[in-house]
Amino acid sequence: MRAVGRCGGRMAKMVGGRGTGGEKEKCMIVRELHFTRQSLSKGQEGIRMSAGMFRREIVKREQVRWMGSGGDEREPLKSCKRVVIKVGTAVVSRPNGTLALARMGGLVEEIADLIEKGKQVMLISSGAVGLGRERIGFSKEVISNTSNVVERQASAAAGQELLMSTYNVMFNRLGIKCAQVLITQGDFGMLDRYNNLANTLDRLSSLGVVPVINENDVVTGASQLDPATKGQVFTDNDMLAALVAAGGEADGVCMLTDVDGVFTKPPTEPGAERIKVYRDHEDVKIGTKSTMGRGGMGSKIHAAQVATQGGVHCCIANGYDIRNIARVFSGDDIGTFFPARQRPSKHTHWLLHMALCQGVLRIRESAFEKKFKGAVVSEKGPQLEIADIASIEGDFSSKSPVILKMENSKTEIGRALVNLGSDEIMNVLHNVGKGELRTFGSSQVLSKGDDLALF
């Protein structure tokens, strides 16, 4: 499936002309991409596309089917003030590993249009490892092997420069400033670094600067590709987009992929139907993931749900027609829409979805039924006390984040920042087990308020 781009318009105007249709527009597009290619460093030959390919892109622009209005449920997307756009490897690069310049140029123009309409935009862009792999000469098999950590990091280093320099040239041609933001797991898992990141993104957005965000694969290596790896806050850029959207207090996030949204089964199978609005517990058959990126549809659904739990509307749509960005935020019936839930505090969302927990507290069944089932946690709401604890797992200190589970279940029911360490809690539970007198003063309140969060 070829891209439907719109690399012309204002980028074409920058090199002369009015950016209108026909042969004149095609010529201006070719001239603009020639300028872009010359502006980048030598050795970026992989980004070349022929004039003939660009002409075919323009012809295909008018062949896409427009879906029309999405109804009242998508109305909130129209009023989004701050938005996050996530593009995957399959959107920014071609199957041979080189840059898809037509789509990237169209993406930048779509972002410019949103900015003109008064929106603040943050861009999550994959592609560094794939582009660097092609640039250095590694095979796909080498990069996909989780044991080849250094090769993956080297590819990220080579590819991120190419990716960012291309974005910088394109945004600069439209008079828009952009900034590179590379993120690691610890930037979310540690509360102080999370707050610093959120404040920086907020400031950049308020200044009209477009943050171009990616995981810092140069230092994270290939650990996230290994299913056995524990303690990962995010495993792909779909989840990264969801966490950035919630932490950056965005109103909407558009996740662009290589299919037309979420389907009841893989869209290549007979009888597959697009799910227009995703409800909890939808019956979806997940197919194989893209060969060009890390995430599959299952990860996108999970990431969208995390975004909605942070109070952010989400839409998964096809990125091959880059004009779908405008359609998503116009409320059109494009892709699959995930309605936002009530926005929690930034601290609560961090605790539930980003904190790297150090242990587990198992809650007594009786305490859960009496105090926590269906409860809304607040300063005046239920408190977690030592008397509610059946057992503990792990070794942790006070002020550490821990997972809350039922006494005899594997299911998480919440998380908490605790006032006592594991040794102190064990001592109290041990003394209680010997029949000693129990008193429940303030020192035995383990967690309350924003430090106690329930799913």
KOLKE-471995 format. One record per residue (C-alpha): x, y, z; residue number from 1; residue in three letters. Coordinates in steps of 0.2 Angstrom, whole numbers, plus 5000, padded with zeros to 4 digits. Example, Ala and Ser with C-alpha at 12.3 -4.5 7.8 and 13.67 -1.06 7.14 Angstrom:
! residues 2
[[5062 4978 5039] 1 "Ala"]
[[5068 4995 5036] 2 "Ser"]
This chain:
! residues 455
[[5000 5000 5000] 1 "Met"]
[[5008 5017 4995] 2 "Arg"]
[[5006 5032 5005] 3 "Ala"]
[[4994 5046 5001] 4 "Val"]
[[5005 5061 5005] 5 "Gly"]
[[5003 5080 5003] 6 "Arg"]
[[5021 5086 5002] 7 "Cys"]
[[5018 5101 4991] 8 "Gly"]
[[5007 5115 4998] 9 "Gly"]
[[5017 5127 5009] 10 "Arg"]
[[5033 5117 5007] 11 "Met"]
[[5031 5120 4988] 12 "Ala"]
[[5028 5138 4990] 13 "Lys"]
[[5044 5140 4999] 14 "Met"]
[[5053 5137 4983] 15 "Val"]
[[5042 5148 4972] 16 "Gly"]
[[5024 5145 4966] 17 "Gly"]
[[5007 5144 4973] 18 "Arg"]
[[5006 5125 4978] 19 "Gly"]
[[4991 5122 4967] 20 "Thr"]
[[4987 5105 4958] 21 "Gly"]
[[4993 5098 4942] 22 "Gly"]
[[5011 5097 4934] 23 "Glu"]
[[5016 5113 4943] 24 "Lys"]
[[5013 5106 4960] 25 "Glu"]
[[5022 5090 4955] 26 "Lys"]
[[5038 5100 4949] 27 "Cys"]
[[5038 5110 4965] 28 "Met"]
[[5037 5095 4976] 29 "Ile"]
[[5052 5087 4967] 30 "Val"]
[[5061 5104 4969] 31 "Arg"]
[[5057 5105 4987] 32 "Glu"]
[[5063 5087 4991] 33 "Leu"]
[[5079 5090 4981] 34 "His"]
[[5082 5105 4992] 35 "Phe"]
[[5079 5094 5008] 36 "Thr"]
[[5091 5081 5001] 37 "Arg"]
[[5104 5094 4998] 38 "Gln"]
[[5102 5102 5015] 39 "Ser"]
[[5105 5086 5024] 40 "Leu"]
[[5123 5079 5027] 41 "Ser"]
[[5132 5069 5014] 42 "Lys"]
[[5129 5050 5016] 43 "Gly"]
[[5110 5051 5017] 44 "Gln"]
[[5108 5044 5000] 45 "Glu"]
[[5095 5032 5007] 46 "Gly"]
[[5082 5045 5008] 47 "Ile"]
[[5081 5048 4989] 48 "Arg"]
[[5065 5045 4980] 49 "Met"]
[[5063 5047 4961] 50 "Ser"]
[[5052 5061 4954] 51 "Ala"]
[[5041 5047 4946] 52 "Gly"]
[[5037 5040 4963] 53 "Met"]
[[5032 5057 4970] 54 "Phe"]
[[5020 5060 4955] 55 "Arg"]
[[5012 5043 4959] 56 "Arg"]
[[5010 5049 4977] 57 "Glu"]
[[5001 5065 4971] 58 "Ile"]
[[4989 5055 4959] 59 "Val"]
[[4985 5043 4974] 60 "Lys"]
[[4980 5058 4985] 61 "Arg"]
[[4963 5059 4977] 62 "Glu"]
[[4960 5040 4977] 63 "Gln"]
[[4957 5038 4996] 64 "Val"]
[[4940 5035 5003] 65 "Arg"]
[[4934 5049 5015] 66 "Trp"]
[[4924 5042 5029] 67 "Met"]
[[4913 5057 5034] 68 "Gly"]
[[4907 5063 5051] 69 "Ser"]
[[4910 5052 5066] 70 "Gly"]
[[4895 5057 5076] 71 "Gly"]
[[4893 5065 5093] 72 "Asp"]
[[4905 5053 5102] 73 "Glu"]
[[4920 5060 5093] 74 "Arg"]
[[4915 5078 5096] 75 "Glu"]
[[4928 5080 5110] 76 "Pro"]
[[4942 5077 5097] 77 "Leu"]
[[4937 5093 5089] 78 "Lys"]
[[4941 5104 5104] 79 "Ser"]
[[4957 5096 5109] 80 "Cys"]
[[4970 5110 5113] 81 "Lys"]
[[4985 5100 5116] 82 "Arg"]
[[4988 5084 5105] 83 "Val"]
[[5001 5070 5103] 84 "Val"]
[[5004 5062 5086] 85 "Ile"]
[[5013 5046 5086] 86 "Lys"]
[[5020 5039 5070] 87 "Val"]
[[5028 5022 5069] 88 "Gly"]
[[5042 5015 5059] 89 "Thr"]
[[5031 5009 5045] 90 "Ala"]
[[5025 5027 5043] 91 "Val"]
[[5041 5036 5042] 92 "Val"]
[[5051 5023 5032] 93 "Ser"]
[[5049 5013 5017] 94 "Arg"]
[[5051 4994 5017] 95 "Pro"]
[[5069 4995 5011] 96 "Asn"]
[[5073 5005 5027] 97 "Gly"]
[[5075 5022 5019] 98 "Thr"]
[[5065 5038 5024] 99 "Leu"]
[[5047 5040 5017] 100 "Ala"]
[[5050 5058 5013] 101 "Leu"]
[[5032 5061 5005] 102 "Ala"]
[[5024 5055 5021] 103 "Arg"]
[[5036 5065 5032] 104 "Met"]
[[5033 5081 5022] 105 "Gly"]
[[5015 5078 5023] 106 "Gly"]
[[5016 5075 5042] 107 "Leu"]
[[5025 5091 5045] 108 "Val"]
[[5012 5101 5035] 109 "Glu"]
[[4998 5093 5044] 110 "Glu"]
[[5006 5098 5061] 111 "Ile"]
[[5008 5115 5054] 112 "Ala"]
[[4990 5116 5050] 113 "Asp"]
[[4985 5111 5068] 114 "Leu"]
[[4997 5124 5075] 115 "Ile"]
[[4988 5137 5064] 116 "Glu"]
[[4972 5132 5072] 117 "Lys"]
[[4978 5135 5089] 118 "Gly"]
[[4983 5118 5094] 119 "Lys"]
[[4999 5113 5103] 120 "Gln"]
[[5007 5098 5096] 121 "Val"]
[[5020 5085 5102] 122 "Met"]
[[5026 5072 5090] 123 "Leu"]
[[5032 5054 5095] 124 "Ile"]
[[5042 5047 5080] 125 "Ser"]
[[5049 5030 5079] 126 "Ser"]
[[5061 5025 5065] 127 "Gly"]
[[5079 5028 5072] 128 "Ala"]
[[5084 5010 5074] 129 "Val"]
[[5077 5005 5057] 130 "Gly"]
[[5085 5020 5048] 131 "Leu"]
[[5102 5017 5056] 132 "Gly"]
[[5102 4999 5052] 133 "Arg"]
[[5100 5002 5034] 134 "Glu"]
[[5113 5016 5035] 135 "Arg"]
[[5126 5006 5044] 136 "Ile"]
[[5122 4990 5034] 137 "Gly"]
[[5115 4978 5047] 138 "Phe"]
[[5102 4965 5042] 139 "Ser"]
[[5085 4965 5050] 140 "Lys"]
[[5089 4948 5058] 141 "Glu"]
[[5104 4956 5067] 142 "Val"]
[[5094 4970 5075] 143 "Ile"]
[[5079 4959 5080] 144 "Ser"]
[[5091 4948 5090] 145 "Asn"]
[[5089 4953 5108] 146 "Thr"]
[[5107 4948 5111] 147 "Ser"]
[[5114 4961 5099] 148 "Asn"]
[[5113 4975 5111] 149 "Val"]
[[5127 4985 5104] 150 "Val"]
[[5122 4983 5086] 151 "Glu"]
[[5105 4990 5090] 152 "Arg"]
[[5112 5005 5100] 153 "Gln"]
[[5124 5009 5086] 154 "Ala"]
[[5110 5009 5073] 155 "Ser"]
[[5100 5020 5085] 156 "Ala"]
[[5114 5032 5085] 157 "Ala"]
[[5116 5033 5067] 158 "Ala"]
[[5097 5033 5063] 159 "Gly"]
[[5092 5046 5076] 160 "Gln"]
[[5103 5059 5068] 161 "Glu"]
[[5096 5056 5051] 162 "Leu"]
[[5078 5056 5058] 163 "Leu"]
[[5080 5072 5068] 164 "Met"]
[[5089 5082 5055] 165 "Ser"]
[[5076 5078 5042] 166 "Thr"]
[[5062 5084 5054] 167 "Tyr"]
[[5072 5100 5058] 168 "Asn"]
[[5074 5104 5039] 169 "Val"]
[[5056 5101 5036] 170 "Met"]
[[5049 5111 5051] 171 "Phe"]
[[5061 5125 5048] 172 "Asn"]
[[5055 5127 5030] 173 "Arg"]
[[5038 5131 5037] 174 "Leu"]
[[5044 5143 5051] 175 "Gly"]
[[5041 5130 5065] 176 "Ile"]
[[5054 5127 5079] 177 "Lys"]
[[5056 5109 5085] 178 "Cys"]
[[5066 5101 5099] 179 "Ala"]
[[5073 5083 5101] 180 "Gln"]
[[5068 5074 5117] 181 "Val"]
[[5075 5057 5120] 182 "Leu"]
[[5067 5047 5134] 183 "Ile"]
[[5073 5032 5145] 184 "Thr"]
[[5063 5021 5157] 185 "Gln"]
[[5070 5030 5172] 186 "Gly"]
[[5062 5047 5166] 187 "Asp"]
[[5045 5039 5170] 188 "Phe"]
[[5049 5027 5183] 189 "Gly"]
[[5057 5040 5195] 190 "Met"]
[[5045 5053 5201] 191 "Leu"]
[[5057 5068 5201] 192 "Asp"]
[[5063 5064 5184] 193 "Arg"]
[[5045 5062 5178] 194 "Tyr"]
[[5040 5079 5185] 195 "Asn"]
[[5055 5087 5177] 196 "Asn"]
[[5051 5079 5160] 197 "Leu"]
[[5032 5084 5161] 198 "Ala"]
[[5037 5102 5165] 199 "Asn"]
[[5049 5103 5151] 200 "Thr"]
[[5036 5096 5138] 201 "Leu"]
[[5024 5108 5145] 202 "Asp"]
[[5035 5123 5143] 203 "Arg"]
[[5041 5118 5125] 204 "Leu"]
[[5022 5116 5120] 205 "Ser"]
[[5018 5133 5128] 206 "Ser"]
[[5032 5141 5118] 207 "Leu"]
[[5025 5134 5101] 208 "Gly"]
[[5040 5122 5100] 209 "Val"]
[[5036 5105 5093] 210 "Val"]
[[5044 5092 5104] 211 "Pro"]
[[5050 5077 5093] 212 "Val"]
[[5051 5063 5105] 213 "Ile"]
[[5058 5045 5104] 214 "Asn"]
[[5065 5032 5116] 215 "Glu"]
[[5084 5034 5118] 216 "Asn"]
[[5089 5017 5111] 217 "Asp"]
[[5107 5022 5111] 218 "Val"]
[[5107 5018 5130] 219 "Val"]
[[5092 5007 5132] 220 "Thr"]
[[5099 4994 5120] 221 "Gly"]
[[5088 4979 5116] 222 "Ala"]
[[5081 4974 5133] 223 "Ser"]
[[5064 4979 5129] 224 "Gln"]
[[5063 4967 5115] 225 "Leu"]
[[5065 4952 5128] 226 "Asp"]
[[5048 4947 5135] 227 "Pro"]
[[5057 4941 5150] 228 "Ala"]
[[5063 4958 5155] 229 "Thr"]
[[5055 4965 5171] 230 "Lys"]
[[5052 4982 5177] 231 "Gly"]
[[5049 4991 5160] 232 "Gln"]
[[5038 5006 5161] 233 "Val"]
[[5035 5006 5142] 234 "Phe"]
[[5040 4993 5129] 235 "Thr"]
[[5037 5003 5113] 236 "Asp"]
[[5032 5020 5107] 237 "Asn"]
[[5014 5017 5107] 238 "Asp"]
[[5015 5016 5126] 239 "Met"]
[[5027 5030 5126] 240 "Leu"]
[[5014 5041 5117] 241 "Ala"]
[[5001 5036 5130] 242 "Ala"]
[[5012 5041 5144] 243 "Leu"]
[[5018 5057 5137] 244 "Val"]
[[5000 5062 5133] 245 "Ala"]
[[4994 5059 5150] 246 "Ala"]
[[5010 5066 5159] 247 "Gly"]
[[5010 5081 5147] 248 "Gly"]
[[4991 5084 5150] 249 "Glu"]
[[4986 5082 5132] 250 "Ala"]
[[4968 5082 5127] 251 "Asp"]
[[4970 5069 5113] 252 "Gly"]
[[4982 5057 5105] 253 "Val"]
[[4983 5051 5087] 254 "Cys"]
[[4992 5034 5085] 255 "Met"]
[[4996 5032 5066] 256 "Leu"]
[[4999 5014 5061] 257 "Thr"]
[[4999 5004 5045] 258 "Asp"]
[[4981 4998 5046] 259 "Val"]
[[4964 5007 5046] 260 "Asp"]
[[4961 5005 5065] 261 "Gly"]
[[4956 4991 5076] 262 "Val"]
[[4947 4977 5068] 263 "Phe"]
[[4937 4962 5075] 264 "Thr"]
[[4951 4951 5067] 265 "Lys"]
[[4966 4954 5056] 266 "Pro"]
[[4959 4965 5042] 267 "Pro"]
[[4966 4953 5029] 268 "Thr"]
[[4955 4939 5035] 269 "Glu"]
[[4937 4938 5028] 270 "Pro"]
[[4923 4946 5039] 271 "Gly"]
[[4935 4958 5048] 272 "Ala"]
[[4926 4974 5053] 273 "Glu"]
[[4933 4990 5059] 274 "Arg"]
[[4928 4994 5077] 275 "Ile"]
[[4923 5013 5076] 276 "Lys"]
[[4922 5016 5095] 277 "Val"]
[[4932 5004 5106] 278 "Tyr"]
[[4923 4998 5122] 279 "Arg"]
[[4930 4989 5137] 280 "Asp"]
[[4931 4970 5134] 281 "His"]
[[4929 4971 5115] 282 "Glu"]
[[4931 4954 5107] 283 "Asp"]
[[4947 4957 5096] 284 "Val"]
[[4958 4944 5087] 285 "Lys"]
[[4976 4950 5086] 286 "Ile"]
[[4986 4946 5071] 287 "Gly"]
[[5005 4947 5069] 288 "Thr"]
[[5014 4963 5072] 289 "Lys"]
[[5022 4974 5059] 290 "Ser"]
[[5039 4968 5053] 291 "Thr"]
[[5046 4986 5054] 292 "Met"]
[[5042 4991 5072] 293 "Gly"]
[[5041 4984 5089] 294 "Arg"]
[[5023 4986 5093] 295 "Gly"]
[[5008 4976 5087] 296 "Gly"]
[[4989 4980 5088] 297 "Met"]
[[4988 4972 5105] 298 "Gly"]
[[5001 4985 5112] 299 "Ser"]
[[4992 4999 5103] 300 "Lys"]
[[4975 4994 5111] 301 "Ile"]
[[4984 4993 5128] 302 "His"]
[[4992 5010 5126] 303 "Ala"]
[[4976 5018 5120] 304 "Ala"]
[[4968 5012 5136] 305 "Gln"]
[[4982 5019 5147] 306 "Val"]
[[4980 5035 5138] 307 "Ala"]
[[4961 5036 5141] 308 "Thr"]
[[4964 5031 5160] 309 "Gln"]
[[4974 5047 5160] 310 "Gly"]
[[4960 5057 5154] 311 "Gly"]
[[4966 5058 5135] 312 "Val"]
[[4955 5054 5120] 313 "His"]
[[4964 5042 5108] 314 "Cys"]
[[4962 5037 5090] 315 "Cys"]
[[4971 5023 5081] 316 "Ile"]
[[4971 5027 5062] 317 "Ala"]
[[4980 5023 5046] 318 "Asn"]
[[4996 5034 5044] 319 "Gly"]
[[4999 5030 5025] 320 "Tyr"]
[[4986 5043 5022] 321 "Asp"]
[[4994 5057 5032] 322 "Ile"]
[[4978 5068 5030] 323 "Arg"]
[[4970 5057 5043] 324 "Asn"]
[[4978 5068 5056] 325 "Ile"]
[[4966 5082 5051] 326 "Ala"]
[[4952 5070 5050] 327 "Arg"]
[[4954 5063 5067] 328 "Val"]
[[4954 5080 5075] 329 "Phe"]
[[4939 5085 5065] 330 "Ser"]
[[4929 5071 5073] 331 "Gly"]
[[4928 5061 5056] 332 "Asp"]
[[4924 5043 5056] 333 "Asp"]
[[4942 5037 5054] 334 "Ile"]
[[4951 5023 5063] 335 "Gly"]
[[4946 5017 5080] 336 "Thr"]
[[4941 5030 5094] 337 "Phe"]
[[4944 5027 5112] 338 "Phe"]
[[4935 5039 5123] 339 "Pro"]
[[4944 5047 5138] 340 "Ala"]
[[4939 5043 5156] 341 "Arg"]
[[4939 5056 5170] 342 "Gln"]
[[4957 5063 5171] 343 "Arg"]
[[4966 5058 5188] 344 "Pro"]
[[4979 5069 5196] 345 "Ser"]
[[4996 5068 5187] 346 "Lys"]
[[5003 5059 5203] 347 "His"]
[[4989 5046 5203] 348 "Thr"]
[[4992 5042 5185] 349 "His"]
[[5011 5041 5187] 350 "Trp"]
[[5008 5029 5202] 351 "Leu"]
[[4996 5017 5193] 352 "Leu"]
[[5006 5016 5176] 353 "His"]
[[5024 5022 5178] 354 "Met"]
[[5031 5019 5195] 355 "Ala"]
[[5043 5005 5196] 356 "Leu"]
[[5036 4995 5211] 357 "Cys"]
[[5048 4987 5223] 358 "Gln"]
[[5036 4975 5232] 359 "Gly"]
[[5019 4968 5234] 360 "Val"]
[[5006 4970 5248] 361 "Leu"]
[[4992 4957 5249] 362 "Arg"]
[[4976 4964 5255] 363 "Ile"]
[[4964 4954 5266] 364 "Arg"]
[[4948 4950 5258] 365 "Glu"]
[[4938 4957 5272] 366 "Ser"]
[[4947 4973 5272] 367 "Ala"]
[[4945 4975 5253] 368 "Phe"]
[[4926 4972 5254] 369 "Glu"]
[[4924 4984 5268] 370 "Lys"]
[[4935 4998 5264] 371 "Lys"]
[[4941 4998 5246] 372 "Phe"]
[[4928 4989 5234] 373 "Lys"]
[[4921 5003 5223] 374 "Gly"]
[[4929 5017 5234] 375 "Ala"]
[[4935 5033 5228] 376 "Val"]
[[4952 5037 5236] 377 "Val"]
[[4954 5054 5243] 378 "Ser"]
[[4961 5063 5258] 379 "Glu"]
[[4945 5059 5267] 380 "Lys"]
[[4943 5042 5259] 381 "Gly"]
[[4949 5025 5264] 382 "Pro"]
[[4967 5023 5271] 383 "Gln"]
[[4978 5008 5269] 384 "Leu"]
[[4983 5002 5287] 385 "Glu"]
[[4994 4988 5293] 386 "Ile"]
[[4978 4979 5299] 387 "Ala"]
[[4973 4977 5281] 388 "Asp"]
[[4988 4967 5276] 389 "Ile"]
[[4988 4948 5275] 390 "Ala"]
[[5006 4947 5269] 391 "Ser"]
[[5020 4956 5260] 392 "Ile"]
[[5033 4951 5246] 393 "Glu"]
[[5049 4959 5242] 394 "Gly"]
[[5062 4970 5251] 395 "Asp"]
[[5057 4989 5250] 396 "Phe"]
[[5060 5005 5260] 397 "Ser"]
[[5048 5018 5266] 398 "Ser"]
[[5041 5030 5252] 399 "Lys"]
[[5043 5016 5240] 400 "Ser"]
[[5030 5012 5227] 401 "Pro"]
[[5022 4994 5229] 402 "Val"]
[[5009 4984 5220] 403 "Ile"]
[[4992 4980 5229] 404 "Leu"]
[[4985 4963 5226] 405 "Lys"]
[[4971 4953 5234] 406 "Met"]
[[4976 4940 5247] 407 "Glu"]
[[4974 4925 5236] 408 "Asn"]
[[4974 4932 5218] 409 "Ser"]
[[4987 4937 5205] 410 "Lys"]
[[4977 4952 5199] 411 "Thr"]
[[4983 4970 5203] 412 "Glu"]
[[4970 4981 5212] 413 "Ile"]
[[4980 4996 5215] 414 "Gly"]
[[4997 5004 5220] 415 "Arg"]
[[5003 5014 5235] 416 "Ala"]
[[5018 5024 5241] 417 "Leu"]
[[5020 5017 5259] 418 "Val"]
[[5025 5025 5274] 419 "Asn"]
[[5035 5010 5282] 420 "Leu"]
[[5047 4998 5274] 421 "Gly"]
[[5045 4980 5272] 422 "Ser"]
[[5055 4975 5288] 423 "Asp"]
[[5044 4987 5299] 424 "Glu"]
[[5028 4980 5292] 425 "Ile"]
[[5034 4962 5294] 426 "Met"]
[[5039 4965 5313] 427 "Asn"]
[[5021 4972 5316] 428 "Val"]
[[5013 4957 5307] 429 "Leu"]
[[5024 4945 5317] 430 "His"]
[[5020 4952 5333] 431 "Asn"]
[[5001 4952 5329] 432 "Val"]
[[5003 4934 5324] 433 "Gly"]
[[5010 4930 5342] 434 "Lys"]
[[4994 4938 5349] 435 "Gly"]
[[5001 4954 5355] 436 "Glu"]
[[4990 4969 5358] 437 "Leu"]
[[4987 4979 5342] 438 "Arg"]
[[4985 4998 5341] 439 "Thr"]
[[4982 5008 5326] 440 "Phe"]
[[4989 5025 5327] 441 "Gly"]
[[4995 5037 5313] 442 "Ser"]
[[5012 5028 5312] 443 "Ser"]
[[5002 5012 5306] 444 "Gln"]
[[4994 5021 5292] 445 "Val"]
[[5003 5014 5277] 446 "Leu"]
[[4996 5025 5263] 447 "Ser"]
[[4982 5038 5260] 448 "Lys"]
[[4976 5051 5248] 449 "Gly"]
[[4986 5053 5232] 450 "Asp"]
[[4999 5040 5238] 451 "Asp"]
[[4985 5027 5237] 452 "Leu"]
[[4978 5023 5220] 453 "Ala"]
[[4965 5009 5215] 454 "Leu"]
[[4962 5003 5197] 455 "Phe"]
